[in-house]
Amino acid sequence: MYIKKLFLVTAGLVSLLLAVIGIFLPLIPTTPLLLLAAACFIRSSERLYEWLITNKYLGPYIKNYREGNGIPLQAKIIGVTLLWISMLFTIFFVVPLLVVKVLLAGIAAYFTWFILKQKTLIRAH
């Protein structure tokens, strides 16, 4: 159990770090990474989860998603684009087995569908 908790906390912290970097670099999708961090923390550290969702700067990303307000369009575009770039690279240059290539394409298609079916957050200017 301890190893699982340690893995989840580590994955959550890495995801959180990348999400914070994504606030400043438009190539990194902030919202999906924050959601991943929250998912890791809720299963491993109640203290980190509470800090994240109540954080003045990061909490609203998660709150908008949880309340059904959606994911920003830019996060959707970047998320799907990076997903397919990494999957296609892996399919064509890394994985030799056809069955694994098909599986990876199916996983990419599923997550593309999942991201695109989420409501798009419209920000009022």
TORVEXDREN-354081 format. One line per field, with one value per residue (C-alpha): y, x, z; residue number from 1; residue in three letters. Coordinates in steps of 0.5 Angstrom, whole numbers, plus 500, padded with zeros to 3 digits. Example, Ala and Ser with C-alpha at 12.3 -4.5 7.8 and 13.67 -1.06 7.14 Angstrom:
BEGIN
py = c(491 498)
px = c(525 527)
pz = c(516 514)
pos = c(1 2)
code = c(Ala Ser)
This chain:
BEGIN
py = c(500 505 504 505 512 514 513 517 523 523 522 528 532 531 533 539 542 541 544 550 550 550 556 560 555 555 548 544 543 546 543 536 536 539 534 528 531 532 525 522 526 524 517 518 525 528 534 535 535 540 545 544 545 551 554 561 560 553 551 555 550 544 547 549 542 539 544 542 549 545 546 552 551 552 546 541 543 542 536 533 535 533 526 524 527 522 516 517 517 511 507 509 509 505 499 494 489 491 489 494 499 498 498 505 508 506 509 515 515 514 520 524 523 524 531 533 531 535 542 548 553 560 565 572 578)
px = c(500 506 509 502 501 508 507 501 504 510 506 501 507 510 503 502 509 508 501 504 509 503 500 506 508 502 504 503 495 494 487 488 495 491 486 491 494 488 486 493 492 485 487 494 494 488 492 495 488 485 491 490 483 483 489 487 491 490 483 479 481 479 473 470 471 468 462 461 463 468 475 478 478 486 487 483 486 493 491 489 495 500 496 496 503 506 502 503 511 510 506 511 518 518 513 514 508 502 497 500 500 492 491 495 491 485 487 488 482 478 482 481 473 473 477 472 466 467 464 468 469 467 471 468 473)
pz = c(500 502 495 491 496 494 487 487 491 486 480 483 484 477 474 478 476 469 470 473 467 463 465 462 456 452 449 456 458 465 466 464 468 474 474 474 480 484 482 484 491 492 492 496 500 503 505 498 495 500 498 491 490 495 492 490 483 481 485 479 474 478 480 473 471 477 476 469 466 462 460 456 448 448 453 449 442 446 449 443 439 444 445 438 436 442 440 433 434 439 434 428 431 438 438 433 434 430 436 441 435 434 442 442 437 440 447 443 440 446 450 444 445 452 452 446 449 455 455 453 458 455 459 459 458)
pos = c(1 2 3 4 5 6 7 8 9 10 11 12 13 14 15 16 17 18 19 20 21 22 23 24 25 26 27 28 29 30 31 32 33 34 35 36 37 38 39 40 41 42 43 44 45 46 47 48 49 50 51 52 53 54 55 56 57 58 59 60 61 62 63 64 65 66 67 68 69 70 71 72 73 74 75 76 77 78 79 80 81 82 83 84 85 86 87 88 89 90 91 92 93 94 95 96 97 98 99 100 101 102 103 104 105 106 107 108 109 110 111 112 113 114 115 116 117 118 119 120 121 122 123 124 125)
code = c(Met Tyr Ile Lys Lys Leu Phe Leu Val Thr Ala Gly Leu Val Ser Leu Leu Leu Ala Val Ile Gly Ile Phe Leu Pro Leu Ile Pro Thr Thr Pro Leu Leu Leu Leu Ala Ala Ala Cys Phe Ile Arg Ser Ser Glu Arg Leu Tyr Glu Trp Leu Ile Thr Asn Lys Tyr Leu Gly Pro Tyr Ile Lys Asn Tyr Arg Glu Gly Asn Gly Ile Pro Leu Gln Ala Lys Ile Ile Gly Val Thr Leu Leu Trp Ile Ser Met Leu Phe Thr Ile Phe Phe Val Val Pro Leu Leu Val Val Lys Val Leu Leu Ala Gly Ile Ala Ala Tyr Phe Thr Trp Phe Ile Leu Lys Gln Lys Thr Leu Ile Arg Ala His)
